[in-house]
Every structure is written in C-alpha cells, then in structure tokens.
C-alpha cells in the first residue's frame, strides 16, 4: 500500500498545480503511478489546490480496484487507461487553466500552436482536439486514451486539457508551456507567426545533439 510519504508528496504536487493557476476548486485531477502497480488519484469532487490525505484514492493500475476506500475522480478511467498504455509516463494531469480553457471553448481555434520553441519541444508539435463528451463519460475516456497513445498533450473541447509526463516536474512543465502557448493564441488572435517546419527541425537537431553529449 502507498506510504504516507508518497501521499504527502502527491498532496504537495497537487497544491503546486493549484498555486500555478492551472486548475481551481474541483475542476481538475491528477494521478501518479507508484512502484508495485498502484496509482494515487485525486478523489472524486476533491479540490486539487487544497487536497488532503483523506481525499487521495489508492487504486490498482491493472484493475482499477480501490484499495483504501476513497473513490477516485470521475476521470480516473482515462487516467488509468493512459498509464496502462504509456509505461514511459508516470503522471497524468487534467487541468482547466484560464487561457487553455479559453482556447478549448473557441469556435475558431489555431491549427498550429508552435509559437515558441517550448511548445514544439515540450508540449508537442500537434495537439489533438477531442470533441466534447460529457466529463467522466466512457466516450471521453476512450478518446483521451486513444489519442494519448501517441501524443503527450490533448485538448478537450469545451472542457479542458490533459498532459502526461515521466514525473511531476515533466508533466508540470508540459502543462505550463501548454498554457503559455494558449495565452499567446488568445492575446494575439490572428496576428501569430508559428515556427516553420525548418525551424522546428533545427531546434530538434540542436537539442537532441546537446542531450547526446
């Protein structure tokens, strides 16, 4: 079973998400894969920015079985599904930050969010747009899981966003840069000039080359 130290760390990270303005009240949720096949999830109806130990759910990754009597978020189906499909990722974050949610509710959205190097390198060159499905529905979960097999960030139209990461820092960085890209889209409107394909290729070559040294 998850240790009190692990639960405390989960709570710390949840409050970090709230402090950054990525989600408010009960509008978001997060999950963390632990060694041994367990997952910590924010409990149903819990306020991520004020999460407490009694609202943290411990579940089995393979079956979804609740191990500590705390019912997980209504979005736990896609959290567990993404973690099963992506063994390279250990954290899933669903957030409704102001600018990203504003873009999710736009009738005419940008088809290219690569306004800065951070978007292309950290969030993803393409952001799948998942049609509106009722929050917590099987249709929403199925679509999120399907898209996140091959993407690290998705937008849920009229709803919010989901990102995954190797650890909390990785997921947090991705979420913050996602919000930054959406802020640029909202503030600049049609006056945007995304990176070109050649510029993205140059970035990838440069940074991959640095990592290999």
N, C-alpha and C positions, 0 to 999 in steps of 0.2 A: 504494500500500500504506500501511496505517496507520503513523504515525510513532511513534518511541519516546516522544515527549512525550505523545501520545494514549494509548498503552498505560500509561504511568506514571500518567496521570490516572485511567484505568479502574481500575487497581490501588488507587489511593488511595480511590476511591469504594467499591470492593468492601470494603476493610478498614473503611471508615466504617460500612457496613451491619453488619459483624460487631461492631464496637465498640458499636453501639447495641443489640445483643442481638436483632436481627431474624432472624438465622439462625446456626446453629452447624455446624461441620465441613462436610460435603458436602451439607447439606440444602437449600441454596438456590442460585440462579443469577441472573445479570443480563446485560443486553445494552444496547448503546449504538450508535445509528445515527450513522455518520460521513458527512461530505460526500463525494460521489462514489460512493455506492451500496455502501459497505462497512459491516459491522457487527462490533463486538467483542463476543464472548461468553465467559463463564467456561467453561473447558474441562471435559470430562466427568470426573466424580469429583473435581474440584478443591474445595478448601476456600475458600469465598469470604472468610472472615476472614483467611486467610493467603495469598491469591492472589499468584502470582509471574508474571513475564513469560512464562516458558516454558509456562504453563498458560492463556494467553489465546489464544483462537481468533479468527482473522480470516476472515470469510465474505462472499460476495456476497449482498446482500439479495434480489435478484430470483431467484437460482437456488439459494442455499444452498451454493454451491461453497466448499470450504475453500481458502483462499489461502496459509496458512502451515504446513500440515501438522499443526496441533493440532486434534483432534476436539472439537467443541463439546459443551456439556451435552446430555444426553438430552432435555431440554425445549426444545432450540433450535427445533424445529418450531413451537411456539406463539410463541416469542419473535419469530422471523422473520415468522410469519403476522400477529401483532398489528402489527408495524412496517409491514408492507405495507398493511394495512387502515387504519392510523391515521397518515397522513402528518403529522398535527399533534403526534404524540408521538415522542420520540426515545430514551426509556429505558424498559425493561421490567424489573421486579424481581419475582422469585418468592421468597417468604420463608416461614419457619415459626417465627415468634416465639411465645413461650410462650402468651400469652392468646388470640391469634387462632387458633392451632392448637387450643387447648383448646375454643374455640367450634366449630371445624370438626369436632371429634370428639363434640360433644354430641348426644344423641338428641333433645332438645327445645331448639331454639335460638330466640333472639328473632326476631321477624319485622320488627322495626323497630330499627335501630341509631342513630337520630338522637337520641342522648342529649345531645349538645353541638352548638354551632354549627359546630365544626370538622368533625364527621362529616358533617353535611348539606352544608357548603360545599366541603370539600376531598376527602372520600372518595367521596361520592355518596349521594343520598337512598335509593336502593335498591341492595342488594348481591346480585347473582345468586348462587345456591347451585348449584354444579356437582356433579352426583352423582359418586360415587367411580368413577374409572377408573384403571387401572394407570399409575403415573408413567412418562412417556415414551411412552405409547401414542398411536396416531393418534386414538382416540376422545377422549382428554383434550385433545389439541391442537385438534381440530376444535371442541369445545365452548368452550374458552377463547377461541379466535379469534372464534367466532360471538358470544359474549356481550360481548367487548370491542370489537366494532364500535360499540356504543352505551353502554358503561359503562367507567369508568376503574379499577374495582376489582372483583374477583370472589373468592369463597371456594371452595376446592376441598375438598369434604367428605372427612374422614378423611385429609387430605393437607396443605394449606397455602393460601396466598393469592397473588394476582398483582395488581400495580398497574402503571400506566404513567404517564409524566409527560413534560412538554416538555423537561426537563433533569433532571440528577441531584437537584438541590435539590427540584424539584417532585415527583418520584417518592418521594424520601426523606420529605418532609413528608406525603405521602399515606399512605405505609406506617406512619409513626409515629402518625398520627391514627387509622388503622385499628386499630393495636394498642391505642391508648388506649380506643377505643370498645369493643373486645372485653374489655379489662380491666374496664371498668365493668360489662359484662354478666356477667362471671364473679363479680366481687366482690359485686354487688348482687342477683344471682339474679332472683327475680320482683319484687323491690322497685325497679322502674325506672319512670321517667316521661318518655318521649321528648317531644321538641318536637312541638307541634301543627302542622297544616298552615298555619295563620295565622302562627304564629311563624316558620316556615321562609320563608314568603312575605315577611315583614317583614325577615328577615335578607338575603334575596336582593336586595330592593329597596334596602336601605340600602347594602350593599357594592357592588352594581353602580353605584349612584348615586355613590359615592365614587370608583370607578375611572374614571368618566366625567368627573370634574372635573380 
